[in-house]
Amino acid sequence: MNWYSLIKFYTILPLCLVIPCSEGANILAFLPSSSPSHLVSQMAVVKEMAQRNHNVTVVSVLPLKSEWLHPSITYIKLDRGHFDMYLAMKAITNFNLARIWDLMQFYEDTTLSLADCLEDPQMLELRNNSGNNFDLILYGYIFGDFFFGLGEHFDCPVALLWSNVPLGYVMRLIGNPYEISYSIVSMLNLATHPTGFRFRLNNVLTLGVDFVTTAVREYMERSIYEKHFPSDRYASYEKAKERVTMVLFSHHFSEKPVRPLVPGLIEIGGIHLNEEPKPLPKDIEDFVTSAKHGVIFFSLGTNVKTTHLQPQTLEKIYNVLSKLPQKVLWKCDDESKVPGNSSNILFRKWMPQADILGHPNVKLFFGHGGKGGITEAKFYGVPMVGLPIFGDQPMNMEEVVQKAYGLSLNHDRTLSEELILNAVKEVLENNTYTNNVKKFSNLYRDRPLKIKDNAVYWLEYLIRYKGAPHLQSPLKTMSFVEANNLDVFACLFVGLYLVFQIMKFSAKLVFRLVCGTSRQKTKKD
């Protein structure tokens, strides 16, 4: 061994000694959402942890795609706990106070459906098996705070996987300040421009509605928790919620609105995407590469079904797209029930959406404005035409229009072939939309760490430090009164009132003394 090799060896050896070895942890990924789009980002986190030599047990009400499977993943499919995502999204679309009863009904139905997961035989087997030990629970959060009892049962920290911007009930769990004057805090007040008096007024009102509905929901959830996690064996419902030590959410500050984040809130927007898209299936690849004028990709996602659309909507879209020089990839519910048979359109029940949008020959994405689809289009720099149906889709498309990444169409009876054609041609022919979204793509990808590496680092950080209590915000355990200093303001108000009364009394006393002296002097004179 020469001197150079010796120096290199003794330089590297100390580094090897101080870097901790990463041992595989046992992780429970509980993903009870009935929305396939939620699973996309959640399973991206799960699979990455499996690829880093961690053993992950996935519990879901939905089947897993083959691409999500890994030798380190054990999959448990629940037969109970499924609920209708369309009804869930419909309850919060165009909400007003007159529909508060519908919202309450939605929370009740969703809570009871989620609670069924705890009665599923597979879940009971998982809990009752004394050999099951977990170092961390990944919970694909969608209400159901009684599930935090699983953290008590297995005595481990809980990290939430959240598929949107952090809203009020998420921020309460992690102890993040609301900042209601400029931050979105409720699904009932989604806006791309959180400014102005109207936004702040709506924010206060909807936050009040959230507090009321949350109180009712928590009344139900507390009773469910106490049924499955009785007080003689487990900590209280309130204490179980403190098991939440981190939230990984699908957003990035470049998308706005910018807000203060406690250390336990980790941005993982775009985690399911690859810098370089995967090769397409051969039939789709041949179709795309042969398109001289480029390709339009049309998809309404997984939650929007044909039955949710206005009559003739798909026929109108087909009539427009079938006459364009571009080729069209069309994701449909049923390949045997398509609106036509044009030579420039390829219908498929399933398509690798992200990889298609990453292909350089794709010139336009025509979608429904779902969070996942818009994130993918922005990530790969593809302009959009949107047809939002429900939920957060109108807000998502409002942002697309405001930032000139594309155009949005109203899903109502006024939708015509002429409007569809004008929108599609405008986005295809006006380079402004393409240039704007490509500029954003560069901004969105420019991060100090790769998205997956960032997520894995923080989850392993939780495992290493047993929930990392030093990261936790004091707001987690403070009451509403304490967090908003209402008791301090009340004390100050009482103090000022007492000072005012003392000053008032003193002024009256001085006035009487002065007036009394003056009267006595007048009488003597």
Stockholm file with secondary structure:
# STOCKHOLM 1.0

chainA/1-525         MNWYSLIKFYTILPLCLVIPCSEGANILAFLPSSSPSHLVSQMAVVKEMAQRNHNVTVVSVLPLKSEWLHPSITYIKLDRGHFDMYLAMKAITNFNLARIWDLMQFYEDTTLSLADCLEDPQMLELRNNSGNNFDLILYGYIFGDFFFGLGEHFDCPVALLWSNVPLGYVMRLIGNPYEISYSIVSMLNLATHPTGFRFRLNNVLTLGVDFVTTAVREYMERSIYEKHFPSDRYASYEKAKERVTMVLFSHHFSEKPVRPLVPGLIEIGGIHLNEEPKPLPKDIEDFVTSAKHGVIFFSLGTNVKTTHLQPQTLEKIYNVLSKLPQKVLWKCDDESKVPGNSSNILFRKWMPQADILGHPNVKLFFGHGGKGGITEAKFYGVPMVGLPIFGDQPMNMEEVVQKAYGLSLNHDRTLSEELILNAVKEVLENNTYTNNVKKFSNLYRDRPLKIKDNAVYWLEYLIRYKGAPHLQSPLKTMSFVEANNLDVFACLFVGLYLVFQIMKFSAKLVFRLVCGTSRQKTKKD
#=GR chainA/1-525 SS CCHHHHHHHHHHHHHHHHSCCCCCCEEEEEECCSCHHHHHHHHHHHHHHHHTTCEEEEEESSCCCGGGCCTTEEEEECSSCCCCHHHHHHHHTTCCGGGHHHHHHHHHHHHHHHHGGGGSHHHHHHHHCTTCCCSEEEEECSSCGGGGHHHHHHTCCEEEEESSSCCHHHHHHHTCCCCTTTSCCCGGGCCSSCCHHHHHHHHHHHHHHHHHHHHHHHHHHHHHHHHHSCTTTSCCHHHHHTTEEEEEESCCGGGSCCCCCCTTEEECTTTTCCSSCCCCCHHHHHHHHTCTTCEEEECCTTTCCGGGSCTTHHHHHHHHHTTSSSEEEEECSCTTSCSCCCTTEEEESCCCHHHHHTSTTEEEEEECCCHHHHHHHHHHTCCEEECCCSTTHHHHHHHHHHTTSEEECCCSTTCCHHHHHHHHHHHHHCHHHHHHHHHHHHHHHCCSSCHHHHHHHHHHHHHHTTTCGGGCCGGGGCCHHHHTTHHHHHHHHHHHHHHHHHHHHHHHHHHHHHHHHHHHHHHHC
#=GC SS_cons         CCHHHHHHHHHHHHHHHHSCCCCCCEEEEEECCSCHHHHHHHHHHHHHHHHTTCEEEEEESSCCCGGGCCTTEEEEECSSCCCCHHHHHHHHTTCCGGGHHHHHHHHHHHHHHHHGGGGSHHHHHHHHCTTCCCSEEEEECSSCGGGGHHHHHHTCCEEEEESSSCCHHHHHHHTCCCCTTTSCCCGGGCCSSCCHHHHHHHHHHHHHHHHHHHHHHHHHHHHHHHHHSCTTTSCCHHHHHTTEEEEEESCCGGGSCCCCCCTTEEECTTTTCCSSCCCCCHHHHHHHHTCTTCEEEECCTTTCCGGGSCTTHHHHHHHHHTTSSSEEEEECSCTTSCSCCCTTEEEESCCCHHHHHTSTTEEEEEECCCHHHHHHHHHHTCCEEECCCSTTHHHHHHHHHHTTSEEECCCSTTCCHHHHHHHHHHHHHCHHHHHHHHHHHHHHHCCSSCHHHHHHHHHHHHHHTTTCGGGCCGGGGCCHHHHTTHHHHHHHHHHHHHHHHHHHHHHHHHHHHHHHHHHHHHHHC
//
